[in-house]
Amino acid sequence: MVIIGAGECGTRAAFALREMGYDGTVTLVGAEAHLPYERPPLSKAAMVAPDTPSIKAISDAARLSEHRIDLLCAISATSIDRANRSIRLSDGLDLDYDKLLVATGAVPRKLPLPGLGARCVYLRTFDDALAIRAHLRQGSHVAIIGGGFIGLELAASARKLGAEVTVVEAQPRILMRGVPEEIATVILEAHAAEGVDIVCGDGIAAIDDNGTNVRIGLSSGRLVAVDLVIIGIGAMPVTALAETAGLTLNNGIAVDAQLRTSDPNVFAAGDCCSFPLAIYDGRRVRLEAWRSAQEHGALAARNMLGADEAHASVPWFWSDQYGLTLQIAGLPDEGENTVRRDLDDGAFILFHLKQDGRLVAASGVGPGNAVARDIRLAEMLIARSAQPDIDALAAPSIKLKSLLAA
């Protein structure tokens, strides 16, 4: 078994193969020099750690060795020979496979403007995080282009370290993709209270990085001069390897419900692939989420061993900013009606339902873990295609667990 990509998804798949009793060779090919590590801390803990941060490793070398997982670091796959079931590596060697998993992830979407220099950066790797962190200090001014999860988490981290922060979002509001406006407003107010300048509905007309600072010209005519620009305008699936090999693409590498590509001996999982979601009538999605990567890794491993098991999990996302936690189960844009449940300490949950009353998503925000339990129970209701009573959803005195039991 060969796995291209030593991130969350690929590494989980490697261990899952061993946990399910596979005794053959397992090779994990990773382009970075580091051990496999988790990426969510890069925009949060790695930025604000009091000491020099270290990677949050998924596994250390000893555990990889114990499970007989061969990790090839700082090596990438350059081509796939499907006819001979082999891959060519960047060091010139060939690696044969019986089954292949492509878990190449995603990379930041590039800002298509001239004038970008060394002070215009993206966050994807641990090394990127270290480079950004060096600029986040009292007295510095950072601009973040993009008001999505990563951009806002970086804004919160930068403010904690004392940097002045300006966020520029071309859309009418922050968190346009997948987050209801009521919840986005709570996050917006939290940033405003911390002194972040958030500019929405304004684009980037020009950027000039002169080596000392960066001057950003907005479409409105406003000029912003900063020490560093962090660009967070989305991510693109890494598909070049699959495309060259002739695999079908569709918003990433196209896979079926079992995560098989158009070649039955090649699977794809994680951020790089799109797949059908049965709970949404086969809607094809591509998810950039930590838990999805974990679930995909385990599912791909089972199906590489012949389980033929379909994906059945409900999408789940989270973000932490200023002591607030945002959690979403399901896809809110699938809902046609919304019911609100108010909890303690200003926390609340929005339940998103179809016209027929089927619960398809739940979005919540509040301090700490205020919404975690109810979001988890809502996730279970969504998985069962439940049609809970609307009045019961709105009433905090009625436990969601009782609706699940019903």
C-alpha positions in Angstrom: 0.0 0.0 0.0 1.4 3.4 -1.0 0.0 6.7 0.3 1.0 10.0 -1.3 0.6 12.8 1.2 1.8 12.6 4.8 -0.8 14.9 6.3 -3.7 14.2 8.6 -5.6 12.1 6.1 -2.7 10.1 4.7 -1.1 9.3 8.1 -4.4 8.3 9.6 -4.9 5.9 6.6 -1.5 4.4 7.2 -2.2 3.6 10.8 -5.8 2.4 10.0 -4.3 -0.2 7.6 -2.3 -1.7 10.4 -5.1 -1.5 12.9 -7.3 -3.5 10.5 -4.6 -6.2 10.3 -2.9 -5.5 7.0 0.5 -7.1 7.1 2.1 -5.9 3.9 4.3 -2.9 3.1 2.8 0.5 4.0 4.7 3.5 2.5 3.9 7.1 3.3 5.3 9.7 1.0 5.6 13.2 2.4 6.8 16.3 0.7 7.8 18.1 3.9 10.9 17.4 6.0 8.9 17.3 9.2 7.1 14.3 10.8 3.4 14.2 10.0 1.7 17.0 11.9 -1.7 18.7 12.5 -2.4 21.9 10.7 -5.3 23.5 12.7 -2.8 24.8 15.4 -0.8 26.7 12.7 -3.2 29.7 12.8 -3.7 29.6 16.5 -1.4 27.9 19.1 1.7 28.0 16.9 1.2 31.8 16.5 0.7 32.6 20.2 2.8 30.0 22.0 5.0 31.7 24.7 8.0 29.9 23.5 9.2 28.9 20.1 6.5 26.6 18.8 7.0 23.0 17.7 4.9 20.9 15.4 1.9 19.0 16.9 3.0 15.7 15.5 0.3 13.1 14.6 2.9 10.4 15.3 6.5 10.3 16.4 9.2 8.2 14.6 9.1 5.5 17.2 5.4 4.8 16.7 5.7 4.9 12.9 8.5 2.3 13.2 6.5 0.2 15.7 3.6 0.0 13.1 6.1 -0.7 10.3 5.1 2.4 8.3 7.8 3.6 6.0 7.8 7.4 6.0 9.7 9.1 3.1 10.2 12.7 4.1 11.1 15.6 1.8 10.2 13.5 -1.2 7.2 13.9 -3.5 5.6 11.8 -6.2 6.2 13.1 -9.7 4.0 10.7 -11.7 1.7 7.7 -11.5 2.0 4.8 -13.9 -1.4 3.3 -13.6 -0.7 0.5 -16.1 2.2 -0.8 -14.2 0.9 0.3 -10.8 3.9 2.3 -9.8 4.8 5.9 -8.9 7.9 7.8 -9.7 9.5 9.8 -6.8 11.3 13.1 -6.9 14.6 11.3 -6.0 14.2 9.2 -9.2 13.2 6.0 -7.6 10.0 4.0 -8.6 7.6 2.6 -6.0 5.2 -0.2 -6.9 1.7 -0.5 -5.4 -1.2 -2.8 -5.2 -3.5 0.0 -4.0 -2.7 3.7 -4.0 -4.1 6.5 -1.9 -3.7 10.1 -3.1 -4.0 12.4 -0.2 -2.2 15.4 -1.5 -4.4 18.0 0.2 -4.8 21.6 -0.9 -2.6 24.7 -1.2 -3.5 28.4 -0.7 -5.3 30.1 -3.6 -2.9 32.6 -5.1 -3.8 36.3 -5.4 -3.5 37.1 -9.1 -1.9 40.5 -8.8 1.6 41.9 -9.6 3.6 43.6 -6.9 3.6 40.7 -4.4 7.0 40.4 -2.7 8.6 38.6 0.2 6.3 40.4 2.7 3.2 39.0 1.0 2.8 35.5 2.4 0.4 32.5 2.6 -0.1 30.0 5.5 -0.1 26.3 4.7 2.9 24.7 6.4 4.6 24.9 9.8 7.5 26.8 8.2 5.0 29.3 6.9 3.7 29.7 10.4 7.1 30.4 11.9 7.8 33.0 9.2 4.5 34.8 9.9 4.9 34.6 13.6 8.2 36.5 13.4 6.2 39.6 12.3 3.4 39.5 14.9 4.5 41.8 17.7 3.6 45.0 19.4 3.9 47.9 17.0 3.6 46.0 13.7 0.7 46.3 11.3 -0.5 43.3 9.5 -3.1 43.1 6.7 -5.0 39.9 6.1 -6.7 39.5 2.7 -9.7 37.3 3.1 -12.3 37.1 5.9 -12.6 33.3 6.1 -11.7 31.0 8.9 -8.0 31.0 8.5 -7.8 34.8 8.0 -9.9 35.5 11.1 -8.0 33.0 13.3 -4.8 34.7 12.2 -6.3 38.1 13.0 -7.2 36.9 16.5 -3.7 35.5 17.1 -2.0 38.7 15.8 -4.1 40.9 18.1 -3.2 38.7 21.1 0.4 39.4 20.3 -0.2 43.2 20.1 -0.1 43.7 16.3 -2.4 46.1 14.6 -4.6 44.2 12.1 -6.6 45.2 9.1 -8.8 42.5 7.4 -9.9 43.1 3.8 -12.8 40.9 2.5 -14.2 41.5 -1.0 -17.5 39.9 -0.1 -20.3 41.9 1.6 -19.5 40.2 4.9 -17.0 37.8 6.6 -17.5 34.1 6.6 -19.7 34.1 3.5 -19.0 30.5 2.8 -21.0 28.1 5.0 -21.6 30.4 8.0 -25.0 32.0 8.6 -25.0 35.8 8.9 -26.2 35.8 12.5 -23.2 33.8 13.6 -20.8 35.8 11.4 -22.1 39.0 13.1 -21.1 37.6 16.5 -17.6 36.9 15.2 -17.4 40.3 13.6 -18.4 42.1 16.8 -15.7 40.1 18.7 -13.0 41.2 16.3 -14.2 44.8 16.4 -14.1 44.7 20.2 -10.5 43.6 20.0 -9.6 46.5 17.7 -9.4 44.7 14.4 -10.3 46.9 11.4 -12.5 44.8 9.1 -13.2 46.1 5.7 -15.9 44.3 3.7 -17.2 44.8 0.2 -13.9 46.2 -1.0 -11.4 44.6 -3.3 -7.6 44.8 -3.8 -6.8 47.1 -6.7 -3.0 47.1 -6.4 -0.2 45.9 -4.1 3.3 47.3 -3.9 5.9 45.5 -1.8 9.0 47.7 -1.7 10.9 45.5 0.7 10.3 47.7 3.7 6.5 47.8 3.8 3.6 46.9 1.7 1.2 49.5 0.3 -2.3 48.1 -0.5 -4.6 50.1 -2.8 -8.3 49.2 -2.3 -10.9 49.4 -5.0 -12.6 52.2 -3.0 -9.4 54.3 -3.2 -8.3 53.7 0.4 -4.6 53.1 0.9 -3.3 50.8 3.6 0.4 50.6 4.5 1.5 47.5 6.5 4.5 45.5 7.5 3.1 42.2 6.3 0.3 40.9 4.1 -1.2 37.5 4.8 -3.3 36.2 1.9 -6.1 33.8 2.8 -8.5 33.7 -0.1 -9.3 30.0 -0.1 -7.5 26.8 -1.1 -7.1 24.8 -4.3 -7.0 21.0 -4.3 -3.6 19.6 -5.4 -4.6 17.6 -8.5 -1.7 17.9 -11.0 -0.5 14.4 -10.2 -3.9 12.9 -10.7 -4.7 14.9 -13.8 -1.4 13.8 -15.5 -2.3 10.2 -14.6 -5.7 10.6 -16.4 -7.9 10.4 -13.3 -11.3 12.2 -13.5 -11.4 15.6 -11.9 -14.4 17.5 -10.6 -13.6 20.2 -8.0 -10.7 18.1 -7.0 -10.1 14.5 -7.8 -13.5 12.9 -8.4 -14.2 9.9 -6.2 -17.3 7.8 -5.5 -18.9 7.2 -2.1 -16.1 4.6 -1.3 -13.4 7.2 -2.2 -12.4 5.3 -5.3 -11.2 7.3 -8.3 -11.9 6.5 -11.9 -9.2 3.8 -11.5 -10.4 1.1 -9.1 -6.8 0.6 -7.7 -6.4 4.3 -6.9 -8.2 6.0 -4.0 -8.2 9.7 -3.1 -9.2 11.3 0.2 -9.1 14.5 2.2 -8.9 18.1 0.9 -7.8 17.0 -2.6 -11.0 15.1 -3.6 -14.7 15.7 -4.1 -17.2 13.0 -3.2 -21.0 12.5 -3.0 -22.8 13.0 0.3 -25.7 10.5 0.6 -27.5 12.6 3.3 -27.8 15.4 0.8 -29.1 13.3 -2.1 -25.6 12.7 -3.6 -24.5 16.3 -3.6 -20.8 16.4 -4.5 -18.7 18.3 -2.0 -15.0 18.9 -1.3 -14.3 19.5 2.4 -11.3 21.3 3.9 -11.7 20.1 7.5 -9.6 18.4 10.1 -12.2 15.8 11.1 -13.1 15.1 7.5 -9.5 14.3 6.8 -9.4 11.9 9.7 -12.6 10.1 8.7 -11.5 9.9 5.1 -8.2 8.4 6.0 -9.8 5.6 8.0 -12.5 5.0 5.3 -10.0 4.9 2.5 -8.0 2.3 4.4 -11.0 0.1 5.0 -11.9 0.3 1.3 -8.4 -0.3 0.1 -8.7 -3.6 2.0 -12.0 -4.4 0.2 -14.7 -3.2 2.7 -16.7 -1.4 0.0 -18.1 1.0 2.7 -19.8 4.2 1.6 -19.1 7.6 3.2 -21.9 8.3 5.8 -20.5 11.0 8.1 -22.0 14.4 8.6 -19.6 17.3 7.8 -18.4 19.1 10.9 -16.4 22.3 11.2 -15.1 24.4 14.1 -13.1 27.6 14.7 -11.8 29.2 18.0 -11.5 33.0 18.2 -11.2 35.2 21.4 -12.6 32.5 23.6 -15.6 32.0 21.3 -16.1 28.6 19.6 -18.0 28.3 16.4 -19.3 24.9 15.4 -21.2 23.7 12.4 -22.7 20.3 11.7 -24.0 19.6 8.2 -24.3 22.1 5.3 -26.4 25.2 6.3 -27.1 26.2 2.7 -29.2 23.0 2.4 -31.7 24.4 4.8 -34.8 26.4 3.8 -36.1 27.3 7.3 -34.2 28.3 10.4 -35.0 27.8 14.1 -33.0 29.5 16.8 -32.3 28.1 20.3 -30.8 30.5 22.9 -28.4 29.1 25.5 -26.6 30.6 28.5 -23.9 33.3 28.3 -25.1 34.6 24.9 -24.5 31.3 23.1 -27.1 30.1 20.6 -27.7 27.5 17.9 -29.4 27.8 14.6 -31.1 24.7 13.3 -31.5 24.5 9.5 -34.4 22.5 8.1 -35.9 21.5 4.8 -39.4 22.4 4.0 -40.5 18.9 4.9 -39.0 19.5 8.4 -35.9 17.4 8.0 -32.9 18.7 9.9 -30.0 19.2 7.6 -27.6 21.4 9.6 -26.9 23.1 12.9 -24.7 26.2 13.5 -23.7 27.4 16.9 -21.5 30.0 18.6 -20.7 30.7 22.2 -18.0 30.9 24.8 -15.8 27.8 25.3 -17.7 24.6 24.8 -21.2 26.2 25.3 -22.6 24.8 22.0 -20.5 21.6 21.7 -22.9 19.1 23.2 -26.0 20.3 21.4 -24.1 20.5 18.1 -23.0 16.9 18.6 -26.6 15.8 19.3 -27.8 17.8 16.3 -25.2 16.0 14.1 -26.7 12.7 15.2 -30.2 13.9 14.3 -29.0 15.0 10.9 -27.4 11.6 10.3 -30.8 10.0 11.0 -32.7 12.4 8.6 -34.8 13.3 11.6 -37.8 15.7 11.5 -37.8 17.1 15.0 -40.6 19.2 16.4 -39.8 22.9 15.7 -41.0 24.2 19.0 -38.9 21.6 20.8 -35.8 22.7 18.9 -36.4 26.3 19.9 -36.9 25.5 23.6 -33.7 25.2 25.6 -35.6 23.5 28.4 -36.2 20.5 26.1 -33.0 18.4 25.8 -32.0 17.5 22.3 -31.2 14.1 23.7 -34.9 13.5 24.2 -35.5 14.4 20.5 -32.8 11.9 19.5 -34.4 9.2 21.6 -37.8 9.9 20.0 
